[in-house]
């Protein structure tokens, strides 16, 4: 039974990465930029985001300091953004225009410590998690390729057995 559960879990994990084996197209980029349930008829107000205590200025500062390459787009959206609107409204507009993903906006609005840029990779979404870390959908900035990026938890960095297991899982 224990082995059956492990096999079932691994099969589900593989099914969650089916998108990795298709051809990388411009449509992938459009998909990444829109909320998961978006359709062309959807408007920015229908994008579901958590409430936030951040001011619009604090959210804009968080976006700028995140390392995401959207400062010019952020300024343009801010210029057309009414002064009385909230940080959540600004986030919705950035998502709607394709400059942020729902995951990125949520991470910034909730002030989570997760970095949205790791080296040349922009974190776009969270795929899943397990005992050996978390897996994210990421996009390589220069190569414009969508990849699965697995991150080992800090608590396991000095554990040699965990590092070996992590490397084995990455190779699978």
C-alpha positions as CSV (number, residue, x, y, z in Angstrom):
1,X,0.0,0.0,0.0
2,X,2.8,2.5,0.8
3,X,4.5,1.8,-2.5
4,X,1.2,2.1,-4.3
5,X,0.6,5.5,-2.8
6,X,4.1,6.6,-3.8
7,X,3.7,5.4,-7.4
8,X,0.3,7.1,-7.6
9,X,1.8,10.3,-6.3
10,X,4.6,10.2,-8.8
11,X,2.3,9.5,-11.7
12,X,0.2,12.6,-10.7
13,X,3.4,14.7,-10.5
14,X,4.3,13.6,-14.0
15,X,0.8,14.4,-15.2
16,X,1.2,17.9,-13.8
17,X,4.3,18.4,-16.0
18,X,2.8,17.3,-19.3
19,X,3.0,21.0,-20.5
20,X,6.8,20.6,-20.4
21,X,7.0,18.1,-23.3
22,X,5.0,20.1,-25.9
23,X,6.5,22.6,-28.3
24,X,7.3,26.0,-26.7
25,X,5.1,28.5,-28.5
26,X,4.1,32.1,-28.2
27,X,0.7,30.8,-26.9
28,X,2.6,29.5,-23.8
29,X,3.6,33.0,-23.0
30,X,0.1,34.3,-23.3
31,X,-1.2,31.5,-21.1
32,X,1.4,32.4,-18.4
33,X,0.4,36.0,-18.4
34,X,-3.3,35.4,-17.8
35,X,-5.1,34.1,-14.8
36,X,-5.8,30.4,-14.9
37,X,-9.4,30.7,-15.7
38,X,-9.2,33.8,-18.0
39,X,-11.0,34.0,-21.3
40,X,-10.9,36.9,-23.8
41,X,-14.2,38.2,-22.4
42,X,-12.9,38.3,-18.8
43,X,-12.1,41.8,-17.5
44,X,-9.5,42.9,-14.9
45,X,-12.1,43.2,-12.2
46,X,-12.9,39.5,-12.4
47,X,-9.4,38.4,-11.5
48,X,-9.4,36.9,-8.0
49,X,-6.7,38.2,-5.7
50,X,-6.4,38.2,-1.9
51,X,-7.0,41.4,0.0
52,X,-3.9,43.4,0.9
53,X,-2.9,46.0,3.4
54,X,-0.3,47.4,1.0
55,X,-0.7,50.9,-0.4
56,X,-0.5,51.3,-4.2
57,X,2.9,52.9,-3.7
58,X,4.2,50.0,-1.5
59,X,2.9,47.5,-4.0
60,X,4.7,49.3,-6.8
61,X,7.9,49.4,-4.8
62,X,7.6,45.6,-4.1
63,X,7.1,45.0,-7.9
64,X,10.2,47.1,-8.7
65,X,12.4,45.5,-6.0
66,X,11.2,41.9,-7.0
67,X,13.6,41.8,-9.9
68,X,10.8,41.3,-12.5
69,X,11.5,43.3,-15.6
70,X,8.3,45.3,-15.8
71,X,9.3,48.7,-14.5
72,X,8.4,50.6,-17.7
73,X,5.0,48.7,-17.9
74,X,4.4,49.4,-14.2
75,X,4.9,53.1,-14.7
76,X,2.6,53.2,-17.7
77,X,-0.2,51.3,-15.8
78,X,0.3,53.6,-12.8
79,X,-0.1,56.7,-14.9
80,X,-3.5,55.5,-16.0
81,X,-4.4,54.1,-12.6
82,X,-6.8,56.3,-10.6
83,X,-5.3,57.6,-7.4
84,X,-8.1,56.2,-5.2
85,X,-7.7,52.6,-6.4
86,X,-6.0,50.0,-4.2
87,X,-2.9,47.9,-4.6
88,X,-5.1,45.0,-5.5
89,X,-6.7,47.0,-8.4
90,X,-3.2,47.9,-9.7
91,X,-2.2,44.2,-9.5
92,X,-5.3,43.2,-11.4
93,X,-4.5,45.6,-14.1
94,X,-0.9,44.4,-14.4
95,X,-2.2,40.8,-14.7
96,X,-4.8,41.8,-17.2
97,X,-2.2,43.5,-19.4
98,X,0.0,40.5,-19.2
99,X,2.8,42.0,-17.1
100,X,2.3,39.8,-13.9
101,X,0.8,36.4,-13.3
102,X,-1.8,35.8,-10.6
103,X,0.9,33.9,-8.6
104,X,3.4,36.8,-8.8
105,X,0.8,39.4,-7.8
106,X,-0.4,37.3,-4.9
107,X,3.1,36.7,-3.7
108,X,3.8,40.4,-3.8
109,X,0.4,41.5,-2.3
110,X,0.9,39.1,0.6
111,X,4.5,40.1,1.1
112,X,5.7,36.5,1.0
113,X,9.4,36.0,1.2
114,X,9.6,33.9,-2.0
115,X,11.9,35.4,-4.6
116,X,10.2,35.8,-7.9
117,X,13.5,35.9,-9.8
118,X,16.2,33.2,-9.4
119,X,19.2,33.9,-11.6
120,X,17.9,34.0,-15.2
121,X,14.5,32.5,-14.2
122,X,11.3,34.4,-13.5
123,X,9.0,32.3,-11.2
124,X,5.6,32.3,-12.9
125,X,3.5,29.8,-10.9
126,X,3.7,27.1,-8.2
127,X,3.2,23.6,-9.6
128,X,3.5,21.6,-6.4
129,X,5.6,20.6,-3.3
130,X,6.9,17.5,-1.7
131,X,9.4,16.3,0.9
132,X,12.3,17.3,-1.3
133,X,11.2,20.9,-2.1
134,X,8.8,22.9,-4.2
135,X,8.4,22.9,-8.0
136,X,7.6,26.1,-9.8
137,X,6.8,27.0,-13.4
138,X,9.5,29.4,-14.5
139,X,10.6,31.2,-17.6
140,X,14.2,31.6,-18.6
141,X,14.7,35.3,-19.4
142,X,17.1,35.1,-22.3
143,X,16.1,31.8,-23.9
144,X,12.3,32.5,-23.4
145,X,11.8,28.8,-22.4
146,X,9.3,27.6,-19.9
147,X,10.7,25.1,-17.4
148,X,9.9,23.4,-14.2
149,X,12.3,24.7,-11.5
150,X,12.7,22.6,-8.3
151,X,13.9,24.3,-5.2
152,X,15.5,22.5,-2.3
153,X,14.4,23.8,1.1
154,X,17.0,25.7,3.1
155,X,16.8,23.2,6.0
156,X,18.1,20.4,3.7
157,X,21.1,22.2,2.1
158,X,23.6,20.7,4.5
159,X,22.1,17.2,4.5
160,X,24.2,15.1,2.2
161,X,21.7,12.3,1.9
162,X,18.9,14.8,1.1
163,X,21.2,16.4,-1.6
164,X,21.8,13.0,-3.2
165,X,18.0,12.3,-3.2
166,X,17.2,15.7,-4.6
167,X,19.7,15.2,-7.4
168,X,18.2,11.8,-8.2
169,X,14.7,13.3,-8.3
170,X,15.9,16.1,-10.6
171,X,17.2,13.6,-13.0
172,X,13.9,11.6,-13.2
